[in-house]
Amino acid sequence: MSLSINTNLGALNSSRYLSATTNDLGRSLERLSSGMRINSARDDAAGLAISDRMTSQIRGLNQATRNASDGISMLQTADGALTSVTSALQRIRELSIQAANSTNSLSDKKALQEEANQLIQEIESVSSTATFNGDKIFDNSGSSVLGNSDQLAVMYGLQNGWLEDAESKIQQYFGISADGADMNIELTTFTDGAGGTAARVVGSVPGSYTGKATNVKLQIDMNDFTPPNLPDGGNAPFYNDRIIAHEMVHAVMYRSMNIGSMFDPSGDQTWFMEGSAEFIHGADERLQSSISSVGIGGVMAKAATFGSAGAAWGGTSDDYSAAYSAVRYLHQVIKDNGGSGIKDVMVYLNQNQSATLSDAISAATGGLYATADAFNADFVAHGAAYIAGMNLTDTDTGAIGGSNADGGAIQTATSVISDTASRGGTNPLGGFNEIWENINAAAVGNNKQLQVGANKTDTMNVTFGAVNTAAMSIQSVDLVNNAGFATYMMDLALNHVNEERSKIGAQLNRLESVITNNNTSVESTVASRSRIQDADYAQETTTLTKTQIMQQAATAVLAQANTSPQMLMALLK
């Protein structure tokens, strides 16, 4: 081993270790002073990147929580406004119930109308002025979210009198009821233009021409039902309620008897179905019009084409007049022979599901007519005289059970269907399960996007639907002339507002859940960042003590190393 004075390797080595120990001591002091394990990128480059991303998440979540709280405040403002709207609608409904009472005079009803008008203005004001932070809350596009006002009026007529009265009349005078099958009621799917077919019942007739019809639908052409003119509907003399009664005869026949045999091309019996449908509400006006147009002879010429004797059903007004006359004639013949009238034919078809119209007519007339064609031949021979003896000029419509047909009470065009309901609502029929077409408009609503998370895609949409008077079709409520329809409209409007409030409540609950989740995420992320970023004082204190000792030792050794050259100088003495 060589000994050198020029290069003191021991001192250099000791100095290097002392420098490293001093650096470690400085780092420990820095961490203990700042409380941070990572004070610069050199401390932990990967840890710094990870902890910074966590910091972004934490700060973003904290801000998102504040955003969600602001969203809750906005929703609470909307709910408060809807509370006011609900109160106004409830009061208008209360007024409509009061106005429906006949003890109120015209001036009383006008006073009720005035209060209702003020409440409607208030609803409009609330819907248009409700704001949060200067921004309007509700959509006020003006489109009717509940449906076209004319469609709503027809829906009211159907649900609150027309259908139930028609079914009741059919049960009373025809003795038949439907079997509980579904019946779709549609107001927007069919039209042939104004002046054409006002309404129709369609169904799938069995291909074998035996059995009941399926897939029954009542379709209404709004071109002919506008304006609704409640309660009877439409224009005189064939009011909408009478049209519905006519179509309900078809619907009930479709689901109560072997309707397929009526459509058999070998002996089309459509005349019986259409004549019966006319007879339920009377058609003296139509018959009188046909006589004025083509004469009794022209009407009887149509009758000569019925059944297997002629072509398929023509469908003109004169065909309907001839069919009505034929059914009414058959009704009288059966009564003259000790029966109940046309009811006996209907009941027989209902109780004998494989029977044909010929079977039913033969049974109802005690064999007087062996077939439907035999009856037709008799009617063609004697119908003209029968029609000539009918009273077509008085106010009675000729409906079954009425004055002209059966010597009962006079049934005018307005009174033949009473337009009152005991059941009402969406299920007014006992023999059908009604499936109503949804006529509501798809309202876009006023959409708000809330940033409720730390990332760009962490958003939540809240929507405020329209609650203005145009949207709910309540701009004009008539308590003087139609309080019942006003009650119906208030029920629809209240349902709409309640749905909006329910949606707001669900959104409030969701935002509260968002806040809870954000707070939980912040807590967990802060804990994870702490493990990466924060100094462990127990560990750093131990390191500090260790480095202090190492520094003292390195200093002592360096001092020893610096004295080594002096020992070598002794060799030169």
Secondary structure as GFF3:
##gff-version 3
##sequence-region A 1 573
A	DSSP	alpha_helix	9	34	.	.	.	ID=ss1
A	DSSP	alpha_helix	45	99	.	.	.	ID=ss2
A	DSSP	alpha_helix	106	129	.	.	.	ID=ss3
A	DSSP	beta_strand	131	132	.	.	.	ID=ss4
A	DSSP	beta_strand	135	136	.	.	.	ID=ss5
A	DSSP	alpha_helix	149	157	.	.	.	ID=ss6
A	DSSP	pi_helix	158	162	.	.	.	ID=ss7
A	DSSP	alpha_helix	163	174	.	.	.	ID=ss8
A	DSSP	beta_strand	181	186	.	.	.	ID=ss9
A	DSSP	beta_strand	199	204	.	.	.	ID=ss10
A	DSSP	beta_strand	214	220	.	.	.	ID=ss11
A	DSSP	alpha_helix	240	254	.	.	.	ID=ss12
A	DSSP	three_ten_helix	259	263	.	.	.	ID=ss13
A	DSSP	three_ten_helix	265	267	.	.	.	ID=ss14
A	DSSP	alpha_helix	270	279	.	.	.	ID=ss15
A	DSSP	alpha_helix	284	303	.	.	.	ID=ss16
A	DSSP	three_ten_helix	307	309	.	.	.	ID=ss17
A	DSSP	alpha_helix	317	336	.	.	.	ID=ss18
A	DSSP	alpha_helix	342	351	.	.	.	ID=ss19
A	DSSP	alpha_helix	357	364	.	.	.	ID=ss20
A	DSSP	alpha_helix	372	388	.	.	.	ID=ss21
A	DSSP	alpha_helix	403	406	.	.	.	ID=ss22
A	DSSP	beta_strand	432	436	.	.	.	ID=ss23
A	DSSP	beta_strand	446	451	.	.	.	ID=ss24
A	DSSP	beta_strand	459	464	.	.	.	ID=ss25
A	DSSP	alpha_helix	483	533	.	.	.	ID=ss26
A	DSSP	alpha_helix	537	569	.	.	.	ID=ss27
A	DSSP	three_ten_helix	570	572	.	.	.	ID=ss28
###
